[in-house]
Amino acid sequence: MEELLDILKDMKPGVQFENEANLIDDGILDSLDVMNLSVILNDEYDIEITPLDIIPENFKSIESIYALITRLQED
């Protein structure tokens, strides 16, 4: 999870991702950010985030993003 936190902080310096419960609804991550993050995560974690995975529920918090990564690594 620490690596994910570093990636997010590189994308959006100054955001306390650990304390944010809804990154999408609060406007911290927009659609372009989610697409960029997906590409980075694909490379960093050797996973494939498909268009079906790009839904707000998977990107609403650092925990939900980490859960997505974990699930895709298990597949």
QUICOR-V29179 format. One record per pair of residues at least 6 apart in sequence whose ideal C-beta (glycine too) atoms are under 6 Angstrom apart, sorted by the first residue. I is the first residue (numbers start at 1). GAP is how many residues later the second one is. D is the distance in whole Angstrom. If there is no record, write none. Layout:
i gap d
I GAP D
I GAP D
//
This chain:
i gap d
1 65 5
4 62 6
7 33 6
8 9 5
15 13 6
17 45 5
21 40 6
22 38 5
23 6 4
23 37 6
24 32 5
24 35 6
24 36 5
34 25 5
38 11 4
42 7 6
45 24 5
47 25 4
47 26 6
58 6 6
58 10 5
59 6 6
//
